[in-house]
Amino acid sequence: MFPWLRRGLRAFNAVIALAAVVLLVCAVTAGSAQGTATADPSGGNWAALLGAAIAVASSAIGAGIAVAYTGAAALAAMSERPELFGRAIVIVGLAEGIAIYGLVIGIILIGRA
């Protein structure tokens, strides 16, 4: 792998981690501002909604990447041996299950909001 790409990915990961820490601090300290006159009347459930959005979006991206790789490999295997169709569909379905798990977590978080 290229060294400049590795440094860039490390910097990107550091920025994402810092943003996650900032969001965590904001979510923890948001409960103390509910007694003021400018408080959100819905109870300050933005953190749960943000968590649901992150869960659904990241699982959909991960499932897309997984289906891309497993689908390509399944088609390559089926082009040589057509009897592998059933096994290939199961593996692609397992990769798609990642998105379903994220959707379930999103629904649970929205239900708690």
CORQUITA-V274265 format. One line per field, one symbol per residue. psi: psi as a letter, one per 30 degrees, with the letter a starting at -180 (. if undefined). Layout:
psi->???
This chain:
psi->kkeeeeeeeeeeeeeeeeeeeeeeeeeeffffgfflfglkffghgeeeeeeeeeeeeeeeeeeeeeeeeeeeeeeeeffejffgeeeeeeeeeeeffeeeeeeeeeeeeeef.
